Amino acid sequence: MTGHDAAYIERFLEMMAAESGAAINTLSAYRSDLEQAASLSNGPLCDSDRDSLQKLTSEWDDLKNSTVSRKSSALKRFFGFLVEEGFRDDDPSDALPRPGGSRNLPKILSHDEIESLFRTVESRLESESAKPNDVRLSALTELLYGSGLRASELVSLPRNSVVQDRPFLIIKGKGGKERLVPISDRARKAAEKWSDHVDEKSAFLFPSRTGHISRIRLFQIIKDLAKQAGINPKRLSPHVLRHAFATHLLEGGADLRALQTLLGHSDISTTQIYTHVDSKRLVELVNDRHPLSRKNLAR
C-alpha cells in the first residue's frame, strides 16, 4: 500500500467517524477492506480507474454476495469521499459490482427543515446572550447552504476571501485549479460580520489555535445546530447542506451544467450523483412542459 493510499484512508475514516458517527467495529471493517484493496491494486488505489477496479474485483469471484456488497460499499464511499473533497475529479466506482442492491440516494433536507435551521441561527444571534461563536455559526451555515462549498474548502477560506461588493468567492481546488463561486448578499454580509471578530493578522476566516478549524469541528458545530433545530443530527452534515444547495437550485430551475460549475465537478456524471429531484416533480415536469402533453390537453 502506498503512502498516498494510507493517508487518504486515514482521512476517510476520520470523516466517517465525524460525519456518520461510525462505530469502532464499522471503522475497523472499512479499514480492513480498503487496505486489502490497496494491497491488491496495481498502483495507488486512490488513482484507480474503472479498468483497474474491475481487475481488482475479479479477486472477489469466490466470495459471498454479502461480502462483495460490503467491500463494494467501502470502496464506493471511499471514492465518493475523494471526489467530494477534490482529491480526484472523477468517480470510477460505477465499475464495482452491486450484488443484491442499488446505490442509495444522498440524504436530503426539505425547505422547511432548512428554514428551521436558519430560524435557530437567527434566534441565537438575536438573543441577549449572543456570543461571537453565534456570529461564526451564521457565517458557516450561510456559506455552506448559500454557496455549496465543500467542508474542506469552507474551513480553509482565507480571511480576505470575502470582499465587500464582490459577489463571488475564488476557490482553489485540487491541483491549484480555481473556480468562481457566486455568493449571495446575505452570505457575504454574514461572513463580513464574522470577519470583524477575526484578528487582522489571521490567515484564515475561521481560525483555530493551530491554523483553521478542522472538518471534524465543523461537523460537530453543524450537528449541534441540528439538535437545536429539532432535526436528527444523523441527517445533517456539511455535505448534506451542500447537497441541499444543489437540489434546491435544481428545483428552482437551475441548469445542470451551471450547477456542475458551481460545485466544481469536472465530470457531469459526478454532479448527477449529488443531485436528486423527487419523482413527483419529474412527473409534473413532463406533464406541464412536454409539447405533446400540452397538445393532448388542448384536445
Contacts in CASP RR format, 6 or more apart in sequence:
PFRMAT RR
TARGET T0000
AUTHOR 0000-0000-0000
METHOD contacts of the structure
MODEL  1
MTGHDAAYIERFLEMMAAESGAAINTLSAYRSDLEQAASLSNGPLCDSDR
DSLQKLTSEWDDLKNSTVSRKSSALKRFFGFLVEEGFRDDDPSDALPRPG
GSRNLPKILSHDEIESLFRTVESRLESESAKPNDVRLSALTELLYGSGLR
ASELVSLPRNSVVQDRPFLIIKGKGGKERLVPISDRARKAAEKWSDHVDE
KSAFLFPSRTGHISRIRLFQIIKDLAKQAGINPKRLSPHVLRHAFATHLL
EGGADLRALQTLLGHSDISTTQIYTHVDSKRLVELVNDRHPLSRKNLAR
1 35 0 8 1.000
1 38 0 8 1.000
1 39 0 8 1.000
1 45 0 8 1.000
2 38 0 8 1.000
2 43 0 8 1.000
2 44 0 8 1.000
2 45 0 8 1.000
4 44 0 8 1.000
4 46 0 8 1.000
4 47 0 8 1.000
5 34 0 8 1.000
5 38 0 8 1.000
5 41 0 8 1.000
5 44 0 8 1.000
5 45 0 8 1.000
5 46 0 8 1.000
6 38 0 8 1.000
8 46 0 8 1.000
8 78 0 8 1.000
8 82 0 8 1.000
8 87 0 8 1.000
9 31 0 8 1.000
9 34 0 8 1.000
9 35 0 8 1.000
9 38 0 8 1.000
9 78 0 8 1.000
11 81 0 8 1.000
11 85 0 8 1.000
12 30 0 8 1.000
12 34 0 8 1.000
12 77 0 8 1.000
12 78 0 8 1.000
12 81 0 8 1.000
12 82 0 8 1.000
13 27 0 8 1.000
13 30 0 8 1.000
13 31 0 8 1.000
14 215 0 8 1.000
14 216 0 8 1.000
15 81 0 8 1.000
15 215 0 8 1.000
16 22 0 8 1.000
16 26 0 8 1.000
16 27 0 8 1.000
16 30 0 8 1.000
16 77 0 8 1.000
17 27 0 8 1.000
17 216 0 8 1.000
18 215 0 8 1.000
18 216 0 8 1.000
18 219 0 8 1.000
18 220 0 8 1.000
19 219 0 8 1.000
19 237 0 8 1.000
19 238 0 8 1.000
19 239 0 8 1.000
20 234 0 8 1.000
20 237 0 8 1.000
21 234 0 8 1.000
22 30 0 8 1.000
29 70 0 8 1.000
29 74 0 8 1.000
30 74 0 8 1.000
30 77 0 8 1.000
30 78 0 8 1.000
33 70 0 8 1.000
33 71 0 8 1.000
33 74 0 8 1.000
33 75 0 8 1.000
34 45 0 8 1.000
34 74 0 8 1.000
34 75 0 8 1.000
34 78 0 8 1.000
37 45 0 8 1.000
37 56 0 8 1.000
37 71 0 8 1.000
37 74 0 8 1.000
37 75 0 8 1.000
38 44 0 8 1.000
38 45 0 8 1.000
40 56 0 8 1.000
40 59 0 8 1.000
41 48 0 8 1.000
41 52 0 8 1.000
41 56 0 8 1.000
42 52 0 8 1.000
42 55 0 8 1.000
43 52 0 8 1.000
46 82 0 8 1.000
46 87 0 8 1.000
46 88 0 8 1.000
47 88 0 8 1.000
48 56 0 8 1.000
48 92 0 8 1.000
49 92 0 8 1.000
50 92 0 8 1.000
50 94 0 8 1.000
50 95 0 8 1.000
51 95 0 8 1.000
52 92 0 8 1.000
53 75 0 8 1.000
53 92 0 8 1.000
53 93 0 8 1.000
53 95 0 8 1.000
53 96 0 8 1.000
54 95 0 8 1.000
57 68 0 8 1.000
57 71 0 8 1.000
57 72 0 8 1.000
57 95 0 8 1.000
57 96 0 8 1.000
57 97 0 8 1.000
60 67 0 8 1.000
60 68 0 8 1.000
60 71 0 8 1.000
60 97 0 8 1.000
63 71 0 8 1.000
65 99 0 8 1.000
65 100 0 8 1.000
68 97 0 8 1.000
68 99 0 8 1.000
69 98 0 8 1.000
69 99 0 8 1.000
69 100 0 8 1.000
69 101 0 8 1.000
72 93 0 8 1.000
72 96 0 8 1.000
72 97 0 8 1.000
72 98 0 8 1.000
72 99 0 8 1.000
75 93 0 8 1.000
75 96 0 8 1.000
76 93 0 8 1.000
76 96 0 8 1.000
76 103 0 8 1.000
79 88 0 8 1.000
79 91 0 8 1.000
79 92 0 8 1.000
79 93 0 8 1.000
80 91 0 8 1.000
80 93 0 8 1.000
80 273 0 8 1.000
82 88 0 8 1.000
82 91 0 8 1.000
83 89 0 8 1.000
83 90 0 8 1.000
83 91 0 8 1.000
83 265 0 8 1.000
83 270 0 8 1.000
84 150 0 8 1.000
84 239 0 8 1.000
84 274 0 8 1.000
85 150 0 8 1.000
85 151 0 8 1.000
85 152 0 8 1.000
86 150 0 8 1.000
86 152 0 8 1.000
86 173 0 8 1.000
86 174 0 8 1.000
87 174 0 8 1.000
88 174 0 8 1.000
89 174 0 8 1.000
89 265 0 8 1.000
89 266 0 8 1.000
89 267 0 8 1.000
89 270 0 8 1.000
90 266 0 8 1.000
90 267 0 8 1.000
90 269 0 8 1.000
90 270 0 8 1.000
91 267 0 8 1.000
91 269 0 8 1.000
91 270 0 8 1.000
91 273 0 8 1.000
105 276 0 8 1.000
106 240 0 8 1.000
106 243 0 8 1.000
106 273 0 8 1.000
106 274 0 8 1.000
106 276 0 8 1.000
107 235 0 8 1.000
107 237 0 8 1.000
107 240 0 8 1.000
107 243 0 8 1.000
108 240 0 8 1.000
108 243 0 8 1.000
108 244 0 8 1.000
108 247 0 8 1.000
108 276 0 8 1.000
109 117 0 8 1.000
109 231 0 8 1.000
109 235 0 8 1.000
109 236 0 8 1.000
109 240 0 8 1.000
109 241 0 8 1.000
109 244 0 8 1.000
111 248 0 8 1.000
113 229 0 8 1.000
113 231 0 8 1.000
114 145 0 8 1.000
114 244 0 8 1.000
114 248 0 8 1.000
116 229 0 8 1.000
116 230 0 8 1.000
116 231 0 8 1.000
117 141 0 8 1.000
117 145 0 8 1.000
117 225 0 8 1.000
117 226 0 8 1.000
117 229 0 8 1.000
117 231 0 8 1.000
117 236 0 8 1.000
118 141 0 8 1.000
119 229 0 8 1.000
120 225 0 8 1.000
120 228 0 8 1.000
120 229 0 8 1.000
121 134 0 8 1.000
121 137 0 8 1.000
121 138 0 8 1.000
121 141 0 8 1.000
121 225 0 8 1.000
122 138 0 8 1.000
124 130 0 8 1.000
124 134 0 8 1.000
124 137 0 8 1.000
124 228 0 8 1.000
125 134 0 8 1.000
125 135 0 8 1.000
125 138 0 8 1.000
127 134 0 8 1.000
132 194 0 8 1.000
132 197 0 8 1.000
135 190 0 8 1.000
135 193 0 8 1.000
135 194 0 8 1.000
135 197 0 8 1.000
136 194 0 8 1.000
136 197 0 8 1.000
136 206 0 8 1.000
137 221 0 8 1.000
137 225 0 8 1.000
138 190 0 8 1.000
138 193 0 8 1.000
138 194 0 8 1.000
139 187 0 8 1.000
139 190 0 8 1.000
139 191 0 8 1.000
139 193 0 8 1.000
139 194 0 8 1.000
139 205 0 8 1.000
139 206 0 8 1.000
140 154 0 8 1.000
140 206 0 8 1.000
140 218 0 8 1.000
140 221 0 8 1.000
140 222 0 8 1.000
141 222 0 8 1.000
141 225 0 8 1.000
141 241 0 8 1.000
142 184 0 8 1.000
142 186 0 8 1.000
142 187 0 8 1.000
142 190 0 8 1.000
142 191 0 8 1.000
143 149 0 8 1.000
143 154 0 8 1.000
143 157 0 8 1.000
143 183 0 8 1.000
143 187 0 8 1.000
143 190 0 8 1.000
143 191 0 8 1.000
144 154 0 8 1.000
144 222 0 8 1.000
144 238 0 8 1.000
144 241 0 8 1.000
144 242 0 8 1.000
144 245 0 8 1.000
145 241 0 8 1.000
145 244 0 8 1.000
145 245 0 8 1.000
146 183 0 8 1.000
146 184 0 8 1.000
146 186 0 8 1.000
146 187 0 8 1.000
146 245 0 8 1.000
147 169 0 8 1.000
147 181 0 8 1.000
147 182 0 8 1.000
147 183 0 8 1.000
147 184 0 8 1.000
147 187 0 8 1.000
147 245 0 8 1.000
147 262 0 8 1.000
148 181 0 8 1.000
148 241 0 8 1.000
148 242 0 8 1.000
148 245 0 8 1.000
148 246 0 8 1.000
148 262 0 8 1.000
148 263 0 8 1.000
149 157 0 8 1.000
149 169 0 8 1.000
149 171 0 8 1.000
149 181 0 8 1.000
149 242 0 8 1.000
150 238 0 8 1.000
150 239 0 8 1.000
150 242 0 8 1.000
151 215 0 8 1.000
151 218 0 8 1.000
151 219 0 8 1.000
151 238 0 8 1.000
151 239 0 8 1.000
151 242 0 8 1.000
152 215 0 8 1.000
153 171 0 8 1.000
153 173 0 8 1.000
154 206 0 8 1.000
154 218 0 8 1.000
154 238 0 8 1.000
155 204 0 8 1.000
155 206 0 8 1.000
155 212 0 8 1.000
155 213 0 8 1.000
155 214 0 8 1.000
155 215 0 8 1.000
155 217 0 8 1.000
155 218 0 8 1.000
156 204 0 8 1.000
156 212 0 8 1.000
157 169 0 8 1.000
157 204 0 8 1.000
157 205 0 8 1.000
157 206 0 8 1.000
157 212 0 8 1.000
158 203 0 8 1.000
158 204 0 8 1.000
158 205 0 8 1.000
159 195 0 8 1.000
159 198 0 8 1.000
159 200 0 8 1.000
159 202 0 8 1.000
159 203 0 8 1.000
159 204 0 8 1.000
159 205 0 8 1.000
159 207 0 8 1.000
161 169 0 8 1.000
161 170 0 8 1.000
161 205 0 8 1.000
162 169 0 8 1.000
162 183 0 8 1.000
162 188 0 8 1.000
162 191 0 8 1.000
162 192 0 8 1.000
162 195 0 8 1.000
162 205 0 8 1.000
164 188 0 8 1.000
164 192 0 8 1.000
167 182 0 8 1.000
167 183 0 8 1.000
167 185 0 8 1.000
167 188 0 8 1.000
168 180 0 8 1.000
168 181 0 8 1.000
168 182 0 8 1.000
168 183 0 8 1.000
169 180 0 8 1.000
169 181 0 8 1.000
169 183 0 8 1.000
170 178 0 8 1.000
170 179 0 8 1.000
170 180 0 8 1.000
170 181 0 8 1.000
171 178 0 8 1.000
171 179 0 8 1.000
171 180 0 8 1.000
171 181 0 8 1.000
172 178 0 8 1.000
173 179 0 8 1.000
179 261 0 8 1.000
179 264 0 8 1.000
181 262 0 8 1.000
182 262 0 8 1.000
183 191 0 8 1.000
191 205 0 8 1.000
194 205 0 8 1.000
195 205 0 8 1.000
198 204 0 8 1.000
198 205 0 8 1.000
198 207 0 8 1.000
199 207 0 8 1.000
203 211 0 8 1.000
203 212 0 8 1.000
204 211 0 8 1.000
204 212 0 8 1.000
205 212 0 8 1.000
206 212 0 8 1.000
206 213 0 8 1.000
207 213 0 8 1.000
208 214 0 8 1.000
208 217 0 8 1.000
215 238 0 8 1.000
218 238 0 8 1.000
219 237 0 8 1.000
219 238 0 8 1.000
222 236 0 8 1.000
222 237 0 8 1.000
222 238 0 8 1.000
222 241 0 8 1.000
223 233 0 8 1.000
223 236 0 8 1.000
223 237 0 8 1.000
224 233 0 8 1.000
225 236 0 8 1.000
226 232 0 8 1.000
226 233 0 8 1.000
226 235 0 8 1.000
226 236 0 8 1.000
227 233 0 8 1.000
242 263 0 8 1.000
242 274 0 8 1.000
243 274 0 8 1.000
243 275 0 8 1.000
243 276 0 8 1.000
246 259 0 8 1.000
246 262 0 8 1.000
246 263 0 8 1.000
246 271 0 8 1.000
246 274 0 8 1.000
246 275 0 8 1.000
247 275 0 8 1.000
247 276 0 8 1.000
247 277 0 8 1.000
249 259 0 8 1.000
249 262 0 8 1.000
250 256 0 8 1.000
250 259 0 8 1.000
250 275 0 8 1.000
250 277 0 8 1.000
251 277 0 8 1.000
251 281 0 8 1.000
256 268 0 8 1.000
256 271 0 8 1.000
256 272 0 8 1.000
256 275 0 8 1.000
257 268 0 8 1.000
259 271 0 8 1.000
259 275 0 8 1.000
260 268 0 8 1.000
260 270 0 8 1.000
260 271 0 8 1.000
263 271 0 8 1.000
263 274 0 8 1.000
265 271 0 8 1.000
265 274 0 8 1.000
286 293 0 8 1.000
287 293 0 8 1.000
END
